[in-house]
């Protein structure tokens, strides 16, 4: 029921329904583009998960939770800590760069800071996301 009420409030506030604006002539081009972007983010938010791949279970759990909530989830492509052989330096650099591109695509970032742990790569991703103006949320409270 909460989602239905939120949806009704969204439609009333923005003049958009699930297929787009209900009155496209009522807004100018700049307002139209901003409203359309906000509508897309509201309907299907894109969330990028960041954190240590040693927390594979939490990645899977959060991916499922967010997906069931209607989000498009961008996550790690593999769990390096579960591999028999470590990545080469070149592979690690390529995966790190790829994850930054996922942050570029996301509307927001969720950091899986299990037990308060945030490693060097994750810290770099947080800084990158903040510099790009992306909201950053944490799985566990940050002191």
N, C-alpha and C positions, 0 to 999 in steps of 0.2 A: 504494500500500500504506500509506503514511503516513496518509492520510485515513481509511482503514478502521480503523487502530489508534487514531487519535484519536477516531473515532466510538465504538468499543467502550469506550474509557476514559470518554468522556462519558456513555454510557448507564449504565455501572457506577457512576459517581460521583453521578449525579443521579437515576437511576431513570426517566429519560425516554427515549423512542425518538423517531423522526422525527415521529410523530403526536401526541405529548404524553406525559403521565406514564403509566408502566406500572402504578403503584399509587397512584391518587389519594387513597385513604383513609389513606395512610401519613403524610400531612403535614397541618398545619393551614392555615387560609385565608391567613394572611400569608405563610407559607413557600411555599404553593402559588403565590400571585401572584408572589413574587420568583423562584421557580424557573421559572415559565412565561415571565416576561420574559427571564430569562437564557437559557432554551432558544431562544426566538425570536431573540435577538441572536446566539446561537451558530450557529443554523441558517442564518439569512439576515441577516448584519450589514448595516446601512445606513451607507454611507460617503458623506460630502459632500466633494467636491473643491473646494479653494479655491486661488486663485492668479491671476496676471495673465492676462488673455485673450490676451495676445501669445504665450502658450505653447500655442496651439491643438493642436499635434501631441502634446504631452505630456498634455493633457486627454484626447484621443482614446485614446492608448496606455494610460493608467492606467485609464480607464473600461473598456476592453476587458479588461485584465488582471484587474481586480477583479471584473468580471462573470463571467469564466471561472472565477474562484475561488469564485463563488457569492454574491457580495455584491450588494446593491441599491445602485446608485450614483446619487447626486444630484450634478448638475453645473451648469455655467453653461448658460443657454438660448441664448446666441449669443456670438460672439466679436467684441466691440466693436472690437478693433484691426484686424479684417478688413473692417469696414464702410466703404463709400465716404463716408458722412456720419456724423459722430459723433452720439452720443445727445444729446438735449436734457438739461438739468439735471434736469427732471422725470422723464424716462425713466431716467436714471442713478440717481436717488434711489429710484425704484420697483424697479429691478432689484437695488439694494443691499439694500433691505428684504426683497425676495423671497428673496434668498440667505440672509439671516439666518433666515428661516422654514425653509429647507432644513436649516440647521444644527440648528434645533430638532428636526427629524424624525430626524436622524442619530444613530447610536450613537457615531460617531467622525468625525474630520475628517482628511483628508490634504491637506497643503499642498504645492503644486507649486512649490517654491522653486528653480526652475531657475537654475543659476549663483549660487545664494545670494540671488537677488532676491526681496524681499518688499515690495510696494508698500503705499501707505497704506490702500487698501480691504482688502487681504488682512490687514494688521496689525490692522485693526479687527475683522475676522472671527475672527482667532485669539483676540483678547482676549474677544470675545463667547462663543466656544466654551468657552474656559477658565473664564469666569465662570459658564457654565451647567454646568460639571462634565464637559464632553466631553473625551475623550482627543484629543490633537492629535499627529499624526505628520507627518514631513517626508519628501519625496522624496529630498532630499539632506541630508547631515549639517549640523547647525547648530553653528557654532563656539561 
